Amino acid sequence: MSKTDTNLMDAFAGESQANRKYLAYAKQAEKDGLPQAAKLFRAAAEAETIHAHAHLRLAGKIGNTLDNLKDAISGETHEFTDMYPNMIKDAEAEGKKAVVQYFGFVNAVEEVHANLYKKMLENEGKGPDVDYYICSVCGYTHEGPHDDKCPICNAGAAAFVKSE
């Protein structure tokens, strides 16, 4: 990989993290009763997304949809088979019980994501016309409305929001 390719991927990571951070800041600004600050954070987050997508495109990392599904399966599988299990062990060793619990939730959700991507790939990207509902506590993703407790974190049905 060339230095420029490495720089593009480093820039992609930085812009992606800035996007998520600014969206979290926007939520906090709303809670703090500062809607104009929230608007600014959301605008900057949108700009960071533009940058991140351009970096990823310039790095040649966006393929056709079937290749992208395969890449997503690979990434999610790595997360639930290797990355999060190792992070859970580290958090356990450090006595970080809340982190252990949340990493456990996320680990389970990543496997759900991998399976949803596999299902979509099996259908060559032409899955059923369904909406996805996300648990706002742990990120569990469900095909269609979910009127029961989250099977991962046990949050109530009210925690589910329709994905846009």
MDTraj code that builds the backbone (N, CA, C; nanometers):
import mdtraj as md
import numpy as np

residues = "MET SER LYS THR ASP THR ASN LEU MET ASP ALA PHE ALA GLY GLU SER GLN ALA ASN ARG LYS TYR LEU ALA TYR ALA LYS GLN ALA GLU LYS ASP GLY LEU PRO GLN ALA ALA LYS LEU PHE ARG ALA ALA ALA GLU ALA GLU THR ILE HIS ALA HIS ALA HIS LEU ARG LEU ALA GLY LYS ILE GLY ASN THR LEU ASP ASN LEU LYS ASP ALA ILE SER GLY GLU THR HIS GLU PHE THR ASP MET TYR PRO ASN MET ILE LYS ASP ALA GLU ALA GLU GLY LYS LYS ALA VAL VAL GLN TYR PHE GLY PHE VAL ASN ALA VAL GLU GLU VAL HIS ALA ASN LEU TYR LYS LYS MET LEU GLU ASN GLU GLY LYS GLY PRO ASP VAL ASP TYR TYR ILE CYS SER VAL CYS GLY TYR THR HIS GLU GLY PRO HIS ASP ASP LYS CYS PRO ILE CYS ASN ALA GLY ALA ALA ALA PHE VAL LYS SER GLU".split()
xyz = np.array([
    [0.0848, -0.1170, 0.0000],
    [0.0000, 0.0000, 0.0000],
    [0.0903, 0.1245, 0.0000],
    [0.0577, 0.2201, -0.0853],
    [0.1376, 0.3420, -0.0942],
    [0.1108, 0.4327, 0.0253],
    [0.1974, 0.5294, 0.0444],
    [0.1789, 0.6261, 0.1529],
    [0.0465, 0.7012, 0.1340],
    [0.0150, 0.7361, 0.0088],
    [-0.1111, 0.8070, -0.0173],
    [-0.2303, 0.7193, 0.0158],
    [-0.2244, 0.5899, -0.0181],
    [-0.3330, 0.4988, 0.0161],
    [-0.3502, 0.4899, 0.1680],
    [-0.2387, 0.4805, 0.2390],
    [-0.2434, 0.4785, 0.3857],
    [-0.3027, 0.6083, 0.4389],
    [-0.2606, 0.7208, 0.3817],
    [-0.3132, 0.8509, 0.4243],
    [-0.4631, 0.8609, 0.3993],
    [-0.5081, 0.8102, 0.2840],
    [-0.6518, 0.8138, 0.2549],
    [-0.7307, 0.7351, 0.3587],
    [-0.6820, 0.6184, 0.3955],
    [-0.7536, 0.5368, 0.4939],
    [-0.7451, 0.5978, 0.6345],
    [-0.6310, 0.6591, 0.6685],
    [-0.6204, 0.7296, 0.7966],
    [-0.7165, 0.8478, 0.7995],
    [-0.7238, 0.9212, 0.6876],
    [-0.8154, 1.0355, 0.6790],
    [-0.9605, 0.9881, 0.6858],
    [-0.9902, 0.8764, 0.6204],
    [-1.1245, 0.8188, 0.6269],
    [-1.1619, 0.7881, 0.7722],
    [-1.0715, 0.7248, 0.8449],
    [-1.0971, 0.6907, 0.9851],
    [-1.1189, 0.8167, 1.0687],
    [-1.0350, 0.9162, 1.0496],
    [-1.0474, 1.0394, 1.1268],
    [-1.1769, 1.1139, 1.0977],
    [-1.2124, 1.1251, 0.9707],
    [-1.3363, 1.1939, 0.9326],
    [-1.4589, 1.1171, 0.9817],
    [-1.4523, 0.9840, 0.9748],
    [-1.5632, 0.9011, 1.0217],
    [-1.5839, 0.9187, 1.1718],
    [-1.4734, 0.9204, 1.2453],
    [-1.4839, 0.9391, 1.3902],
    [-1.5340, 1.0785, 1.4241],
    [-1.4902, 1.1781, 1.3498],
    [-1.5373, 1.3149, 1.3744],
    [-1.6878, 1.3226, 1.3509],
    [-1.7367, 1.2573, 1.2453],
    [-1.8803, 1.2563, 1.2178],
    [-1.9579, 1.2032, 1.3373],
    [-1.9191, 1.0875, 1.3871],
    [-1.9924, 1.0257, 1.4983],
    [-1.9800, 1.1095, 1.6252],
    [-1.8616, 1.1636, 1.6495],
    [-1.8403, 1.2455, 1.7681],
    [-1.9287, 1.3696, 1.7624],
    [-1.9333, 1.4365, 1.6470],
    [-2.0130, 1.5581, 1.6349],
    [-2.1619, 1.5289, 1.6480],
    [-2.2069, 1.4124, 1.6000],
    [-2.3476, 1.3766, 1.6192],
    [-2.3782, 1.3537, 1.7674],
    [-2.2843, 1.2930, 1.8386],
    [-2.3019, 1.2763, 1.9837],
    [-2.3036, 1.4127, 2.0528],
    [-2.2170, 1.5031, 2.0087],
    [-2.2151, 1.6381, 2.0646],
    [-2.3463, 1.7101, 2.0362],
    [-2.4031, 1.6884, 1.9179],
    [-2.5310, 1.7518, 1.8829],
    [-2.6419, 1.7045, 1.9766],
    [-2.6444, 1.5753, 2.0058],
    [-2.7447, 1.5224, 2.0996],
    [-2.7289, 1.5874, 2.2364],
    [-2.6043, 1.6008, 2.2803],
    [-2.5811, 1.6633, 2.4102],
    [-2.6225, 1.8095, 2.4085],
    [-2.5929, 1.8799, 2.3011],
    [-2.6326, 2.0207, 2.2906],
    [-2.7844, 2.0343, 2.2980],
    [-2.8565, 1.9434, 2.2329],
    [-3.0035, 1.9444, 2.2416],
    [-3.0475, 1.9246, 2.3865],
    [-2.9869, 1.8276, 2.4555],
    [-3.0204, 1.8034, 2.5967],
    [-2.9896, 1.9251, 2.6825],
    [-2.8835, 1.9973, 2.6452],
    [-2.8438, 2.1158, 2.7206],
    [-2.9273, 2.2387, 2.6847],
    [-3.0241, 2.2218, 2.5923],
    [-3.1090, 2.3330, 2.5521],
    [-3.0396, 2.4325, 2.4605],
    [-2.9427, 2.3867, 2.3821],
    [-2.8666, 2.4734, 2.2925],
    [-2.8844, 2.4268, 2.1482],
    [-3.0039, 2.4524, 2.0902],
    [-3.0337, 2.4002, 1.9568],
    [-2.9433, 2.4541, 1.8463],
    [-2.8952, 2.5761, 1.8581],
    [-2.8093, 2.6291, 1.7530],
    [-2.6730, 2.5605, 1.7523],
    [-2.6217, 2.5312, 1.8699],
    [-2.4963, 2.4548, 1.8768],
    [-2.5182, 2.3155, 1.8180],
    [-2.6353, 2.2554, 1.8462],
    [-2.6674, 2.1236, 1.7909],
    [-2.6700, 2.1288, 1.6387],
    [-2.7292, 2.2345, 1.5834],
    [-2.7335, 2.2498, 1.4372],
    [-2.5932, 2.2572, 1.3786],
    [-2.5059, 2.3329, 1.4433],
    [-2.3689, 2.3458, 1.3954],
    [-2.2973, 2.2107, 1.3996],
    [-2.3126, 2.1385, 1.5106],
    [-2.2493, 2.0066, 1.5195],
    [-2.3008, 1.9139, 1.4100],
    [-2.4330, 1.9157, 1.3829],
    [-2.4884, 1.8294, 1.2785],
    [-2.4381, 1.8699, 1.1400],
    [-2.4264, 2.0002, 1.1151],
    [-2.3749, 2.0472, 0.9861],
    [-2.2304, 2.0027, 0.9661],
    [-2.1493, 2.0178, 1.0682],
    [-2.0096, 1.9753, 1.0584],
    [-2.0013, 1.8237, 1.0409],
    [-2.0884, 1.7497, 1.1085],
    [-2.0910, 1.6040, 1.0938],
    [-2.1216, 1.5653, 0.9498],
    [-2.2158, 1.6357, 0.8886],
    [-2.2497, 1.6090, 0.7481],
    [-2.1293, 1.6354, 0.6578],
    [-2.0585, 1.7436, 0.6839],
    [-1.9392, 1.7751, 0.6047],
    [-1.8325, 1.6672, 0.6216],
    [-1.8156, 1.6180, 0.7438],
    [-1.7166, 1.5118, 0.7678],
    [-1.7557, 1.3844, 0.6931],
    [-1.8851, 1.3573, 0.6813],
    [-1.9316, 1.2419, 0.6046],
    [-1.8941, 1.2570, 0.4574],
    [-1.9118, 1.3762, 0.4031],
    [-1.8728, 1.4023, 0.2643],
    [-1.7244, 1.3719, 0.2457],
    [-1.6429, 1.4200, 0.3398],
    [-1.4990, 1.3946, 0.3319],
    [-1.4686, 1.2453, 0.3392],
    [-1.5303, 1.1768, 0.4361],
    [-1.5036, 1.0345, 0.4559],
    [-1.5404, 0.9542, 0.3311],
    [-1.6558, 0.9835, 0.2741],
    [-1.6983, 0.9098, 0.1544],
    [-1.6027, 0.9346, 0.0382],
    [-1.5572, 1.0579, 0.0231],
    [-1.4616, 1.0888, -0.0847],
    [-1.3303, 1.0143, -0.0633],
    [-1.2809, 1.0105, 0.0600],
    [-1.1561, 0.9387, 0.0885],
    [-1.1704, 0.7901, 0.0556],
    [-1.2821, 0.7317, 0.0962],
    [-1.3050, 0.5903, 0.0711],
    [-1.3130, 0.5624, -0.0795],
    [-1.3835, 0.6484, -0.1513],
    [-1.3945, 0.6339, -0.2968],
    [-1.2584, 0.6472, -0.3632],
    [-1.1816, 0.7509, -0.3250],
    [-1.0494, 0.7728, -0.3842],
    [-0.9523, 0.6593, -0.3529],
    [-0.9736, 0.5930, -0.2405],
    [-0.8896, 0.4790, -0.2028],
    [-0.9311, 0.3514, -0.2765],
    [-1.0392, 0.3591, -0.3540],
    [-1.0857, 0.2420, -0.4292],
    [-1.1492, 0.1359, -0.3423],
    [-1.2077, 0.1762, -0.2312],
    [-1.2623, 0.0804, -0.1354],
    [-1.4125, 0.0584, -0.1479],
    [-1.4767, 0.1196, -0.2464],
    [-1.6195, 0.0983, -0.2668],
    [-1.6361, 0.0167, -0.3942],
    [-1.6859, -0.1058, -0.3788],
    [-1.7057, -0.1933, -0.4929],
    [-1.8515, -0.1962, -0.5344],
    [-1.8872, -0.2987, -0.6085],
    [-2.0294, -0.3146, -0.6404],
    [-2.0994, -0.3673, -0.5148],
    [-2.2305, -0.3682, -0.5166],
    [-2.3053, -0.4019, -0.3952],
    [-2.2745, -0.5420, -0.3437],
    [-2.2604, -0.6383, -0.4316],
    [-2.2313, -0.7740, -0.3842],
    [-2.0934, -0.7811, -0.3189],
    [-1.9954, -0.7129, -0.3782],
    [-1.8630, -0.7071, -0.3153],
    [-1.8694, -0.6327, -0.1824],
    [-1.9482, -0.5265, -0.1767],
    [-1.9625, -0.4510, -0.0522],
    [-2.0287, -0.5357, 0.0556],
    [-2.1273, -0.6187, 0.0176],
    [-2.1896, -0.7091, 0.1146],
    [-2.0875, -0.8091, 0.1679],
    [-2.0046, -0.8642, 0.0793],
    [-1.9002, -0.9579, 0.1228],
    [-1.8032, -0.8902, 0.2192],
    [-1.7658, -0.7658, 0.1885],
    [-1.6755, -0.6913, 0.2759],
    [-1.7409, -0.6657, 0.4119],
    [-1.8702, -0.6311, 0.4096],
    [-1.9420, -0.6064, 0.5352],
    [-1.9492, -0.7335, 0.6192],
    [-1.9753, -0.8466, 0.5552],
    [-1.9781, -0.9751, 0.6273],
    [-1.8430, -1.0016, 0.6923],
    [-1.7372, -0.9793, 0.6165],
    [-1.6022, -1.0008, 0.6683],
    [-1.5739, -0.9108, 0.7892],
    [-1.6087, -0.7843, 0.7782],
    [-1.5834, -0.6907, 0.8870],
    [-1.6631, -0.7239, 1.0112],
    [-1.7919, -0.7513, 0.9945],
    [-1.8766, -0.7842, 1.1097],
    [-1.8317, -0.9158, 1.1737],
    [-1.7943, -1.0128, 1.0913],
    [-1.7479, -1.1415, 1.1437],
    [-1.6200, -1.1240, 1.2249],
    [-1.5286, -1.0428, 1.1746],
    [-1.4064, -1.0131, 1.2505],
    [-1.4418, -0.9523, 1.3858],
    [-1.5395, -0.8622, 1.3859],
    [-1.5757, -0.7953, 1.5111],
    [-1.6302, -0.8929, 1.6146],
    [-1.7213, -0.9832, 1.5730],
    [-1.7812, -1.0706, 1.6741],
    [-1.7003, -1.1955, 1.7045],
    [-1.6047, -1.2318, 1.6176],
    [-1.5240, -1.3514, 1.6460],
    [-1.3884, -1.3199, 1.7078],
    [-1.3396, -1.1977, 1.6859],
    [-1.2038, -1.1656, 1.7297],
    [-1.1979, -1.0351, 1.8094],
    [-1.2391, -0.9255, 1.7470],
    [-1.2193, -0.7937, 1.8066],
    [-1.2895, -0.7792, 1.9417],
    [-1.4220, -0.7959, 1.9440],
    [-1.4933, -0.7764, 2.0706],
    [-1.4622, -0.8832, 2.1743],
    [-1.4484, -1.0110, 2.1376],
    [-1.4093, -1.1073, 2.2415],
    [-1.2778, -1.0687, 2.3112],
    [-1.1799, -1.0205, 2.2343],
    [-1.0541, -0.9778, 2.2958],
    [-1.0731, -0.8529, 2.3815],
    [-1.1562, -0.7615, 2.3353],
    [-1.1831, -0.6403, 2.4138],
    [-1.2572, -0.6745, 2.5431],
    [-1.3467, -0.7720, 2.5363],
    [-1.4187, -0.8157, 2.6560],
    [-1.3197, -0.8733, 2.7580],
    [-1.2264, -0.9552, 2.7114],
    [-1.1256, -1.0119, 2.8014],
    [-1.0443, -0.9014, 2.8687],
    [-1.0049, -0.8005, 2.7914],
    [-0.9279, -0.6893, 2.8477],
    [-1.0100, -0.6149, 2.9532],
    [-1.1360, -0.5875, 2.9226],
    [-1.2210, -0.5150, 3.0174],
    [-1.2451, -0.5981, 3.1437],
    [-1.2614, -0.7297, 3.1265],
    [-1.2767, -0.8184, 3.2428],
    [-1.1524, -0.8118, 3.3305],
    [-1.0361, -0.8183, 3.2679],
    [-0.9100, -0.8150, 3.3429],
    [-0.8933, -0.6840, 3.4187],
    [-0.9513, -0.5775, 3.3662],
    [-0.9415, -0.4462, 3.4307],
    [-1.0591, -0.4177, 3.5239],
    [-1.1509, -0.5141, 3.5369],
    [-1.2643, -0.4967, 3.6268],
    [-1.3661, -0.3944, 3.5794],
    [-1.3750, -0.3708, 3.4514],
    [-1.4678, -0.2717, 3.3944],
    [-1.5990, -0.3421, 3.3587],
    [-1.6816, -0.3669, 3.4602],
    [-1.8024, -0.4478, 3.4431],
    [-1.9017, -0.3883, 3.3439],
    [-1.9222, -0.2579, 3.3485],
    [-2.0162, -0.1948, 3.2555],
    [-1.9681, -0.2083, 3.1113],
    [-1.8378, -0.1962, 3.0913],
    [-1.7813, -0.2102, 2.9570],
    [-1.7934, -0.3553, 2.9105],
    [-1.7674, -0.4500, 2.9995],
    [-1.7818, -0.5923, 2.9657],
    [-1.9250, -0.6187, 2.9188],
    [-2.0209, -0.5690, 2.9946],
    [-2.1603, -0.5918, 2.9589],
    [-2.1947, -0.5295, 2.8239],
    [-2.1551, -0.4048, 2.8035],
    [-2.1901, -0.3382, 2.6785],
    [-2.1164, -0.3993, 2.5596],
    [-1.9883, -0.4308, 2.5755],
    [-1.9161, -0.4999, 2.4676],
    [-1.9841, -0.6328, 2.4350],
    [-2.0374, -0.7003, 2.5369],
    [-2.1098, -0.8255, 2.5133],
    [-2.2330, -0.8024, 2.4274],
    [-2.3066, -0.6954, 2.4570],
    [-2.4229, -0.6602, 2.3748],
    [-2.3791, -0.6348, 2.2307],
    [-2.2778, -0.5507, 2.2160],
    [-2.2320, -0.5126, 2.0824],
    [-2.1817, -0.6353, 2.0063],
    [-2.1099, -0.7221, 2.0745],
    [-2.0593, -0.8430, 2.0112],
    [-2.1747, -0.9249, 1.9524],
    [-2.2803, -0.9421, 2.0291],
    [-2.3962, -1.0180, 1.9819],
    [-2.4625, -0.9482, 1.8632],
    [-2.4704, -0.8165, 1.8678],
    [-2.5325, -0.7399, 1.7595],
    [-2.4514, -0.7521, 1.6308],
    [-2.3193, -0.7524, 1.6418],
    [-2.2361, -0.7639, 1.5213],
    [-2.2617, -0.8964, 1.4499],
    [-2.2875, -1.0022, 1.5259],
    [-2.3210, -1.1298, 1.4630],
    [-2.4552, -1.1210, 1.3910],
    [-2.5503, -1.0517, 1.4506],
    [-2.6799, -1.0299, 1.3841],
    [-2.6582, -0.9548, 1.2530],
    [-2.5756, -0.8508, 1.2568],
    [-2.5476, -0.7744, 1.1347],
    [-2.4867, -0.8632, 1.0267],
    [-2.3887, -0.9445, 1.0644],
    [-2.3255, -1.0347, 0.9673],
    [-2.4298, -1.1267, 0.9046],
    [-2.5201, -1.1781, 0.9864],
    [-2.6231, -1.2685, 0.9351],
    [-2.7220, -1.1963, 0.8437],
    [-2.7556, -1.0725, 0.8758],
    [-2.8437, -0.9949, 0.7871],
    [-2.7750, -0.9698, 0.6529],
    [-2.6468, -0.9365, 0.6561],
    [-2.5718, -0.9167, 0.5319],
    [-2.5642, -1.0474, 0.4522],
    [-2.5414, -1.1604, 0.5206],
    [-2.5358, -1.2895, 0.4519],
    [-2.6680, -1.3194, 0.3823],
    [-2.7759, -1.2941, 0.4527],
    [-2.9090, -1.3160, 0.3963],
    [-2.9283, -1.2307, 0.2708],
    [-2.8854, -1.1057, 0.2778],
    [-2.8978, -1.0157, 0.1634],
    [-2.8098, -1.0638, 0.0483],
    [-2.6892, -1.1086, 0.0782],
    [-2.5994, -1.1587, -0.0258],
    [-2.6586, -1.2824, -0.0929],
    [-2.7165, -1.3734, -0.0118],
    [-2.7801, -1.4930, -0.0669],
    [-2.8905, -1.4577, -0.1667],
    [-2.9530, -1.3430, -0.1455],
    [-3.0589, -1.2945, -0.2350],
    [-3.0041, -1.1971, -0.3388],
    [-2.8720, -1.1987, -0.3561],
    [-2.8029, -1.1138, -0.4535],
    [-2.8384, -0.9658, -0.4383],
    [-2.8538, -0.9240, -0.3137],
    [-2.8811, -0.7831, -0.2854],
    [-3.0268, -0.7440, -0.3004],
    [-3.1118, -0.8410, -0.3296],
    [-3.2547, -0.8129, -0.3522],
    [-3.3370, -0.8736, -0.2396],
    [-3.3143, -0.8262, -0.1192],
    [-3.3870, -0.8791, -0.0053],
    [-3.5317, -0.8362, -0.0073],
    [-3.6091, -0.8883, 0.0862],
    [-3.7499, -0.8498, 0.0941],
    [-3.7635, -0.7009, 0.1256],
    [-3.8735, -0.6426, 0.0839],
    [-3.8996, -0.5011, 0.1089],
    [-3.9479, -0.4848, 0.2525],
    [-3.8527, -0.4695, 0.3439],
    [-3.8851, -0.4529, 0.4856],
    [-3.8130, -0.3299, 0.5396],
    [-3.8679, -0.2757, 0.6436],
    [-3.7990, -0.1705, 0.7170],
    [-3.7204, -0.2381, 0.8286],
    [-3.6135, -0.1722, 0.8707],
    [-3.5315, -0.2239, 0.9798],
    [-3.5545, -0.1381, 1.1031],
    [-3.5629, -0.2038, 1.2169],
    [-3.5831, -0.1362, 1.3444],
    [-3.4612, -0.1638, 1.4320],
    [-3.4136, -0.0577, 1.4965],
    [-3.2891, -0.0632, 1.5720],
    [-3.3182, -0.0381, 1.7201],
    [-3.2612, -0.1212, 1.8058],
    [-3.2689, -0.0960, 1.9502],
    [-3.1775, 0.0214, 1.9807],
    [-3.2345, 0.1249, 2.0393],
    [-3.1570, 0.2461, 2.0675],
    [-3.0622, 0.2291, 2.1863],
    [-3.0680, 0.1159, 2.2529],
    [-2.9775, 0.0896, 2.3644],
    [-2.8529, 0.0152, 2.3169],
    [-2.8722, -0.0946, 2.2424],
    [-2.7573, -0.1787, 2.2055],
    [-2.7301, -0.1858, 2.0556],
    [-2.8237, -0.1408, 1.9738],
    [-2.8035, -0.1445, 1.8298],
    [-2.8561, -0.2695, 1.7614],
    [-2.9197, -0.3596, 1.8368],
    [-2.9781, -0.4787, 1.7747],
    [-3.0643, -0.4342, 1.6571],
    [-3.0501, -0.5039, 1.5455],
    [-3.1195, -0.4672, 1.4224],
    [-3.2159, -0.5784, 1.3847],
    [-3.3423, -0.5393, 1.3644],
    [-3.4491, -0.6359, 1.3398],
    [-3.5202, -0.6041, 1.2091],
    [-3.5479, -0.7070, 1.1310],
    [-3.6264, -0.6885, 1.0091],
    [-3.7734, -0.6724, 1.0484],
    [-3.8312, -0.5597, 1.0130],
    [-3.9715, -0.5338, 1.0440],
    [-3.9883, -0.4805, 1.1847],
    [-4.1114, -0.4365, 1.2158],
    [-4.1385, -0.3818, 1.3499],
    [-4.1068, -0.4831, 1.4591],
    [-4.0649, -0.4312, 1.5718],
    [-4.0307, -0.5180, 1.6854],
    [-4.1145, -0.4739, 1.8047],
    [-4.2063, -0.5583, 1.8459],
    [-4.3005, -0.5236, 1.9522],
    [-4.2733, -0.5972, 2.0825],
    [-4.1513, -0.6388, 2.1010],
    [-4.1159, -0.7147, 2.2202],
    [-3.9854, -0.6588, 2.2762],
    [-3.9409, -0.7138, 2.3884],
    [-3.8131, -0.6719, 2.4453],
    [-3.6993, -0.7072, 2.3507],
    [-3.5927, -0.6314, 2.3604],
    [-3.4744, -0.6587, 2.2794],
    [-3.4147, -0.7929, 2.3228],
    [-3.3875, -0.8809, 2.2268],
    [-3.3306, -1.0113, 2.2642],
    [-3.1844, -1.0033, 2.3080],
    [-3.1210, -0.8895, 2.2877],
    [-2.9808, -0.8748, 2.3262],
    [-2.9680, -0.8095, 2.4635],
    [-3.0296, -0.6912, 2.4796],
    [-3.0097, -0.6147, 2.6041],
    [-3.1331, -0.6074, 2.6927],
    [-3.2443, -0.6641, 2.6462],
    [-3.3682, -0.6696, 2.7226],
    [-3.4393, -0.5345, 2.7355],
    [-3.4005, -0.4361, 2.6553],
    [-3.4712, -0.3066, 2.6564],
    [-3.6144, -0.3293, 2.6079],
    [-3.7042, -0.2444, 2.6536],
    [-3.8438, -0.2564, 2.6151],
    [-3.8668, -0.2242, 2.4679],
    [-3.9829, -0.2619, 2.4180],
    [-4.0186, -0.2404, 2.2776],
    [-4.0109, -0.0926, 2.2396],
    [-4.0344, -0.0038, 2.3339],
    [-4.0300, 0.1405, 2.3056],
    [-3.8899, 0.1865, 2.2672],
    [-3.7873, 0.1070, 2.2954],
    [-3.6489, 0.1441, 2.2614],
    [-3.6215, 0.1289, 2.1120],
    [-3.7108, 0.0628, 2.0388],
    [-3.6862, 0.0400, 1.8964],
    [-3.7289, 0.1583, 1.8127],
    [-3.6391, 0.1969, 1.7223],
    [-3.6662, 0.3069, 1.6297],
    [-3.6478, 0.2566, 1.4874],
    [-3.7305, 0.3081, 1.3981],
    [-3.7216, 0.2702, 1.2568],
    [-3.5998, 0.3346, 1.1961],
    [-3.5216, 0.2545, 1.1240],
    [-3.4041, 0.3074, 1.0557],
    [-3.4481, 0.3914, 0.9375],
    [-3.3718, 0.4949, 0.9090],
    [-3.4077, 0.5821, 0.7982],
    [-3.3611, 0.5307, 0.6654],
])
top = md.Topology()
chain = top.add_chain()
for i, resn in enumerate(residues, 1):
    res = top.add_residue(resn, chain, resSeq=i)
    for name in ("N", "CA", "C"):
        top.add_atom(name, md.element.get_by_symbol(name[0]), res)
traj = md.Trajectory(xyz[None], top)
